[in-house]
C-alpha cells in the first residue's frame, strides 16, 4: 500500500539473533516479492482470524480466538472491526485521529495520531498498548526484521492448504519459531502465519487471512467514526 501497512500482530519481543546464521535466499526473495506486491496496492480489504495462547488467572494456558475485518487505503486510512475474547470492538483512522469503540459497552476513545497508518499504529501501540493483529507482515522492513532476529530462515517447499498451493517459510532462533505461508499465485498474498514461543509451556500466536480484495474502492466515509446515540466518550491512560 505504498509503504503504508503495519497492521497484523505485534510479535513478542524477540531480542537479537546471535551466532552463525543460516539464511535461504529463496525464502527472502519470496518475502520480498510478497512485500512488493502489498506495497504497490492503493487499497485492499481482507479478513484475519487469530488464535492466541495466554496464561489465565488460574495459571493455566488458555486459548483465545478473534476474528477481524480490515479495510486499508494508503497512505493514511484504515478501519477494523473485531470480535472475540476481548468483545466486539472497532477502530477507525482518518489520517489525524484514531478512534476505538466498544460495541458491547457503547463507549469510545478518540486520540490524535500521526498522518500515516504505520506511524499511527506505532504511536498508539507505544503510548496506549493498542494492538493490531498481523501488522508485522505488512511492514516494509519485515524481511530485514526477520534477518535481524532469527538465526535460521528456510524455504520449506510448496504446501497445500484448502486445495491451494502456498510457499512455506520457516524462521527460528533459540526462543521462537515463526512460520509463514504465501500464496503461490499472481499476488503472493500471505495466507497464514504462526509464532511458537518455545519453553516448558509453549505459547502459540496464529493468524489466517482470507477474503482478499486487492481492487477495493473504499470511500472516505468508512474511515470516519460517528458516535452512536448515547455513546460515552471516555479517556484512556498511557501505559506505564
N, C-alpha and C positions, 0 to 999 in steps of 0.2 A: 504494500500500500504506500508506495513512495516513501519509504523509511518511516512508517508511522506506527508499526504494531509492537505492542508489548503486553499481550493480553491473557495468556492462559494460566499456568501455575507459577507461583514463586517457589522455585526449588529450595529445599532446606540449605542452610549454609554448608557448602561443600568443602571449603578450605582449598589450599593449593596442592596440586599434584607434585609428587616427589619421585626422584629416581628416573630410571630409563623408561622412555615412552615407546609404545608400540602403536603406531598410527597407520591406519589403512587409508590410502589416498582415494580409493573408490568411495568409502564412507563419507569422507569430507566433501568430495565432489557432488555426491547426491544431496547432502545437506545444503551446500551452496546453491545447487540447482533449485531446490525447494524454496530457499530464501529469496532467490532472484525472482521466481515467479510470483511469490506472495508480495514481494516488494514492488512489483510493477502494476499491481491491481489498483484501480481507482476506488473500488468499493467491493464489499462482499458480505455475505451472511452465512452462518453455519450454526450447528448445534454442538454442544460438548457435554458428554455425560462423564462425571468424575466419581472416583472411588478413593476414599482416604481412611487410613487406619489411624486411630488416636487412642491413647490410654484414657479410660473413663475414670470416674470418681472412685470406683471400686478397685482401681489398679489393673483392670483387665483391658486387653486390646479390643477395641470396638470398631467395627467398620461402618462408615457413613457413605451415603450416596447423594449426589446432587445432579441436577440437570440444568443446562444453561442454553439460552438462545441469544446469539450475539450478532449485532449489526455494526459494521465499520465503514466509515468513509474518510479517506485521507484528505488532509493530514490531521484533522482536529475534530472528528465527530465519532462518537460511538454510543451505543446503548446495549444493555444486557439485562435479561430477566432470568432469575434463578429460583429454583425450588429444591428443597431438600432438608437436611437436618438442621440448617440454620433458618428455616422458614422460607416464605415466599417474599422475594425482595427484588428490587430493580435498581439499575444505575443508569444515569444519563450524563453525557458530557457534550457541551455545545461549543467548546473552544475556549471558554473562560470560566465556566462553573461546573463543578462535579456535584451531582445530587444522588444521594442514597435514599431509597424509600422502602419502608416495611409495609407490604400489603396486609400482613396479619395484624399489625398494631396501628396502622393508619398514621404513621409519623414519618418525618423525613429530616434529612440534614443536607444543607447546601453549603459548599465551601469553595472559595476561589482556587483555581488550578491553572498551571501554565498552559500555553496555547497549542500544544501538540499532544496526541494520545500518549506517546511514550513518556513525555515529561509529566503529564498529568497523573498517570497511573503510578509512576515512580514517586511523585511527590506525596500523594495521599497514602501510599503504602508506607513510606518512610515516616510520615508525620502521624498518621492515624491507624496504621496497621491494616488498612483495607486490602484485601487480596483478590486478585483477578486470575482465575484458573487458566493455565496454559500459556501465559504471556511469553515465557522464555523462548518458546519455539519460534515465535514470530519476531523476536528481537533481532535487529540487523547483525549484531555481533555473536549470534548463537553459536556458530561454528568455532569462533575464537574462544568463547567461554568454555565449550567442551574441551578444546585443546588445553586450556589453562588448568582445568580442574580434574581431568581424568588421565590415568596412566596408559590405558588401552582403549582404542577406538577401532572397531572392526565392522566390516560388511559381512553379514551372516547369510547372504543369499536372498533369493526371492521366496516369499511365503504366501500362502493363500488364506485369506480371511473372507468369509461370506462370499465365496466364489469370485473374489477379486484378488489380483496379484499385487503384492507390496514388497518393496525393498526393506530389508530388516537390518537395522544398525544397532550395535551394542557398544556401550561405553562403560568403563569400570575403573574404580580405584579401591582403596582399602575399606572405604566406608559405604560407598554407593554403587549400585548397578543401575544404569539408565538404558532404556531401550526405546527405539523409535521405529515406526512403520510408515513408509512413504509410498503413496500410490504409484504403481507402475503404469503411468498414463501421461497424457499431454501436459497436465498441470502439476505433477509431482506434489499433490496435496498431502499434508500429514493426515494419517488416519488414526493412529493410536500412539500413546506414549506410556511408559511405565517407569517409575522410580522406586527402587527397592533399597531401603536403608538396612544394612546388614547388622547383625548382632544377635544376642540371645533372644530378643523379641523383635524379629524383623517387622518393619513397617512398610506399607505399600501405598504409593500415590499413583493413580492411574487415570487416564483420560481417553475418551474415544470420540472422535469427530464424525459428524455426519451432516447430511442435507446441505452440502456446499452449494452456494450460488455465487459464482465469480463474475456475473454480469448484472448484479443487482443495481437497480436505480433507487436510491434512498433519499427522500426529500428531507429538508431541514427540520420539518415538524416532528419527525420521530425522535430527534435528539434533544428536544425541549421538554422539560418536565413541567406539567401543570398540576398543582396540588389538588387532589380530590376534595370534595366537600368535607369540611370539619377535620381535615388532616392537621396534625400538630407539627409545627416547626420546632425541632429540638436542637440542642447543642451537643457537640462531641468534644471530648478532651483528647489532646495529643497523648500518644502513648509515652510512657516513661522510658 
